[in-house]
């Protein structure tokens, strides 16, 4: 798959700001990285973080749903007590 040359990634900016020569070698000259295991570890860490963010979003939605159901139950219970009391 060809890289989209119009897309600027944060990692590219970080690499360029740290060492313009390293960025040029990697992206223009296509020189392979000397420690690809470090790149692999970063990819794995980012994927794990992405999964954690997705899980947090799901739990947030569940929490909001449960809060709404609790408020609805409180309103219904309050109306019931007003009506019967």
C-alpha positions as CSV (number, residue, x, y, z in Angstrom):
1,X,0.0,0.0,0.0
2,X,1.4,3.4,-1.0
3,X,1.9,6.1,1.6
4,X,-0.3,9.1,1.4
5,X,2.3,11.8,1.0
6,X,-0.2,14.6,1.9
7,X,-0.7,13.1,5.4
8,X,1.7,14.3,8.1
9,X,1.8,12.0,11.1
10,X,2.7,13.1,14.7
11,X,5.5,10.5,14.7
12,X,6.9,12.1,11.5
13,X,6.9,15.5,13.2
14,X,8.6,14.0,16.2
15,X,11.2,12.2,14.2
16,X,11.9,15.4,12.1
17,X,12.1,17.6,15.2
18,X,14.5,15.2,16.9
19,X,16.7,14.6,13.9
20,X,15.9,15.9,10.4
21,X,18.5,13.6,8.9
22,X,16.8,10.5,10.4
23,X,13.5,11.6,9.0
24,X,15.1,12.2,5.6
25,X,16.8,8.8,5.6
26,X,13.6,7.0,6.6
27,X,11.1,8.8,4.4
28,X,13.0,10.0,1.4
29,X,15.8,7.4,1.0
30,X,13.7,4.5,2.5
31,X,16.7,3.3,4.7
32,X,15.4,0.6,7.1
33,X,15.4,1.4,10.8
34,X,18.4,0.1,12.7
35,X,16.2,-1.1,15.6
36,X,12.9,-2.3,14.2
37,X,12.0,-4.1,17.4
38,X,11.6,-0.6,19.0
39,X,9.1,0.4,16.3
40,X,7.2,-2.9,16.8
41,X,7.0,-2.3,20.6
42,X,5.6,1.2,19.9
43,X,3.0,-0.2,17.5
44,X,2.0,-2.8,20.1
45,X,1.7,-0.2,22.8
46,X,-0.3,2.2,20.7
47,X,-2.7,-0.7,19.7
48,X,-3.2,-1.6,23.4
49,X,-3.8,2.1,24.2
50,X,-6.4,2.3,21.4
51,X,-8.2,-0.8,22.8
52,X,-8.2,0.8,26.3
53,X,-9.7,4.0,24.9
54,X,-12.5,2.1,23.1
55,X,-13.3,0.1,26.2
56,X,-13.4,3.4,28.3
57,X,-15.8,4.9,25.8
58,X,-18.0,1.9,26.0
59,X,-18.0,1.9,29.8
60,X,-18.8,5.6,29.8
61,X,-21.8,5.1,27.6
62,X,-23.0,2.2,29.9
63,X,-22.5,4.5,32.9
64,X,-24.6,7.2,31.3
65,X,-27.3,4.8,30.5
66,X,-27.4,3.4,34.0
67,X,-27.5,7.0,35.4
68,X,-30.4,7.8,33.1
69,X,-32.2,4.7,34.2
70,X,-31.6,5.5,37.9
71,X,-32.9,9.0,37.4
72,X,-36.0,7.7,35.6
73,X,-36.6,5.2,38.4
74,X,-36.3,7.9,41.0
75,X,-38.8,10.1,39.2
76,X,-41.3,7.3,38.8
77,X,-40.9,6.3,42.4
78,X,-41.3,9.9,43.5
79,X,-44.5,10.3,41.4
80,X,-45.8,7.0,42.8
81,X,-45.3,8.2,46.4
82,X,-47.0,11.6,45.6
83,X,-49.9,9.9,43.9
84,X,-50.5,7.2,46.7
85,X,-49.5,9.3,49.6
